[in-house]
């Protein structure tokens, strides 16, 4: 029987003092995980201090990522569904599966933002803007070491990005990272499927920051960006990815409380995640 891990990791400090993704994660647990077994990573709920390491909340983030890594290594799963929390809560899961797959894995990253700064290029110094660059082996050295072995830029496809800092644009161009804009996807999601096939890897990891979506259709995110993916377009593409490829990991992030109402899209994502 395949070893699968549902990892509940409500890390919020990557967004600075904003705890809305922690509250959102708790709502996800309450609404959708009553009958689903999961492993939970303990996170601090104390106010975060000014950073002594150029990353806001570094002490808590480093400690919590270490706990997540330990939890995953102890379980030795073949597949992981990670529920956050902020996008940076996905670092340990992706790093573990990249190691397990010996780099034979494409990371499909749905996000309105780049998440590809370092602590030196980031204007905000918030770690939720750094997880991808960390996974690519650049950034604050102790966290980069924790997230090793690093991804190659050729393993990455970025979907729906539209709110980038200049340093991120320059890095993405310099590294020739595969990018699909919202317009690209809306005009034909099959082009994404073909791009993943072209990568030629045995498996894929799907990272979902819900702010990739059209804010008017899905407003439950802390850092919205205009002109996002239509919910139906996203749902169809997610189903195709799940059908066409061996999905070894799925991450769900940046959810804000909806007021206690269940949402069909979230149910669909969770159904795929728990059944990897």
C-alpha positions in Angstrom: 0.0 0.0 0.0 1.3 3.5 -0.9 2.5 5.6 2.0 0.7 8.9 1.8 0.9 11.9 4.2 -1.6 14.7 4.7 0.6 17.4 6.3 -1.2 20.2 8.1 1.3 23.1 8.4 -0.3 26.4 9.2 2.9 28.5 9.1 1.9 32.1 8.8 5.1 34.1 9.8 6.2 34.3 6.1 3.6 37.0 5.7 4.9 39.1 8.5 2.4 40.0 11.3 -0.6 39.0 9.3 -2.1 35.8 10.8 -4.9 35.4 8.3 -3.4 32.3 6.7 -3.1 30.7 10.1 -6.8 31.4 10.7 -7.6 30.2 7.2 -5.7 26.9 7.8 -7.7 26.3 11.0 -10.9 26.9 9.1 -9.8 24.4 6.5 -9.2 21.8 9.2 -12.5 22.5 10.8 -14.6 22.4 7.7 -12.9 19.8 5.5 -10.7 17.5 7.7 -13.1 16.2 10.4 -12.8 12.6 9.0 -9.4 12.8 7.3 -6.3 11.7 9.1 -3.4 14.1 9.0 -0.1 15.0 10.7 0.1 18.5 12.2 3.3 20.6 12.4 3.3 22.8 15.5 3.6 26.5 14.8 4.1 29.4 17.2 1.2 31.9 17.6 3.3 34.5 19.4 4.0 37.9 17.9 7.1 37.8 15.7 10.1 39.9 16.5 12.2 42.1 14.3 14.5 39.8 12.4 18.2 39.5 13.3 18.7 37.6 10.0 17.1 39.9 7.4 14.0 37.7 7.1 11.0 38.7 9.2 10.2 35.9 11.6 13.3 33.9 10.7 13.7 32.2 14.1 10.2 30.8 14.1 10.2 30.0 10.4 13.5 28.1 10.5 12.4 26.1 13.6 9.0 25.2 12.1 10.5 24.2 8.7 12.8 21.9 10.6 9.8 20.3 12.4 8.0 19.8 9.1 11.1 18.2 7.6 11.4 15.9 10.6 7.8 14.9 10.4 8.0 14.1 6.8 11.3 12.1 7.1 9.8 10.1 10.0 6.8 9.1 7.9 8.8 8.5 4.7 5.7 9.1 2.4 5.6 8.4 -1.3 3.0 11.2 -1.8 2.3 14.3 0.2 -0.7 16.7 0.5 0.4 19.9 2.3 -2.1 22.3 3.7 -1.0 25.8 4.8 -0.5 28.4 5.8 1.5 30.6 3.6 3.3 29.4 0.4 6.6 29.0 2.3 5.0 26.1 4.2 5.6 24.0 1.1 9.4 24.2 1.2 10.0 21.0 3.2 7.5 18.9 1.2 8.9 19.8 -2.2 12.5 19.4 -1.0 11.8 15.9 0.4 10.0 14.7 -2.8 12.6 16.2 -5.1 15.2 14.2 -3.1 13.1 11.1 -3.2 12.5 11.4 -6.9 16.2 12.2 -7.5 15.2 15.4 -9.4 12.9 13.5 -11.7 10.0 15.8 -10.9 8.4 18.9 -12.4 7.1 21.6 -10.1 3.9 23.2 -11.4 3.6 26.5 -9.4 0.2 28.3 -9.5 0.6 31.8 -8.1 -0.1 35.4 -8.8 3.3 36.3 -7.4 6.8 35.1 -8.1 7.8 33.9 -4.7 11.3 34.0 -6.2 13.1 36.7 -4.3 16.1 36.2 -1.9 16.4 38.0 1.4 18.7 40.4 -0.4 16.3 41.3 -3.3 13.1 41.3 -1.3 11.7 44.7 -0.5 9.4 43.4 2.3 11.8 40.8 3.8 8.8 38.5 4.1 9.7 34.9 3.5 6.5 34.1 1.6 8.1 35.9 -1.2 11.2 33.6 -1.1 10.2 29.9 -1.1 10.8 29.2 -4.8 14.2 30.9 -4.8 15.1 28.9 -1.6 14.1 25.7 -3.3 16.3 26.7 -6.3 19.3 26.9 -3.9 19.6 30.6 -3.4 18.9 32.8 -0.4 19.4 32.6 3.4 22.0 29.8 3.7 20.6 27.9 6.7 17.2 27.6 5.2 18.6 26.8 1.7 20.6 24.0 3.4 17.5 22.7 5.1 15.7 22.7 1.7 18.4 20.7 -0.1 18.9 19.1 -2.6 17.9 22.1 -4.7 15.6 22.2 -7.7 16.9 23.1 -11.1 15.2 26.0 -12.9 14.4 23.5 -15.7 12.2 21.6 -13.3 9.8 24.6 -12.8 6.7 25.8 -14.6 5.1 29.0 -13.2 1.4 29.5 -13.9 -0.7 32.7 -13.6 2.1 35.0 -12.3 1.3 38.7 -12.8 2.5 40.7 -9.8 6.3 40.5 -9.9 9.1 42.7 -8.5 11.7 43.8 -11.0 14.4 41.5 -9.5 12.0 38.6 -9.9 11.4 39.4 -13.6 15.1 39.6 -14.2 15.8 36.3 -12.5 13.0 34.5 -14.3 14.3 35.7 -17.7 17.9 35.0 -16.9 17.1 31.4 -15.8 14.8 30.8 -18.8 12.0 29.6 -16.5 8.9 28.3 -18.2 6.0 30.8 -17.6 2.3 30.7 -18.6 0.4 33.9 -18.1 -3.3 34.0 -17.2 -4.0 34.9 -20.8 -1.9 31.9 -22.1 -3.9 29.5 -19.9 -7.3 31.0 -20.6 -6.6 30.7 -24.4 -5.7 27.0 -24.1 -4.9 25.0 -21.0 -3.7 22.1 -23.1 -0.5 24.1 -23.8 0.3 23.7 -20.1 -0.2 19.9 -20.4 2.2 19.8 -23.4 4.8 21.9 -21.6 4.7 19.5 -18.6 5.1 16.5 -21.0 8.0 18.2 -22.7 9.8 18.5 -19.3 9.9 14.7 -19.5 10.0 14.0 -15.7 8.4 10.9 -14.1 6.3 12.9 -11.6 4.9 16.3 -10.9 4.3 18.4 -7.8 1.4 20.9 -7.9 1.7 24.0 -5.7 -1.5 26.1 -5.4 -1.5 29.6 -4.1 -5.2 30.5 -4.3 -4.4 34.1 -5.2 -3.8 32.7 -8.7 -7.5 32.9 -9.1 -9.8 35.7 -10.2 -10.4 37.7 -7.0 -14.0 38.4 -7.9 -14.7 34.7 -8.1 -12.5 33.7 -5.2 -11.9 36.5 -2.7 -10.6 34.4 0.3 -6.9 35.3 -0.1 -4.6 37.8 1.8 -2.7 39.3 -1.1 -5.0 39.5 -4.1 -3.9 40.5 -7.6 -6.3 41.6 -10.3 -7.1 39.6 -13.5 -6.6 36.1 -12.2 -7.5 32.7 -13.6 -11.2 31.9 -13.8 -12.2 29.2 -11.4 -13.5 26.9 -14.0 -10.4 27.2 -16.1 -8.3 26.4 -13.1 -10.5 23.4 -12.1 -10.3 21.9 -15.6 -6.5 22.3 -15.7 -6.1 20.8 -12.3 -8.2 17.8 -13.3 -6.2 17.3 -16.5 -2.9 17.5 -14.6 -4.1 14.9 -12.1 -5.3 12.6 -14.9 -2.3 12.9 -17.2 0.6 12.8 -14.8 1.9 11.0 -11.7 1.2 13.6 -9.1 3.4 12.9 -6.0 2.6 16.1 -4.2 0.0 18.8 -3.9 0.1 22.0 -1.8 -2.8 24.3 -0.9 -1.9 27.7 0.4 -2.8 31.3 1.2 -6.5 30.7 2.2 -8.3 33.2 4.3 -11.4 32.3 6.3 -14.6 32.4 4.3 -16.9 32.7 7.3 -17.5 29.0 7.8 -18.9 28.2 4.4 -17.7 25.2 2.4 -16.5 26.0 -1.1 -16.8 23.5 -4.0 -13.4 24.4 -5.4 -11.6 23.8 -2.1 -13.4 20.5 -1.8 -12.2 19.5 -5.2 -8.6 20.4 -4.4 -8.7 18.5 -1.1 -10.3 15.5 -2.8 -7.3 15.3 -5.2 -4.8 15.9 -2.4 -6.0 13.2 0.0 -6.3 10.7 -2.9 -2.8 11.0 -4.3 
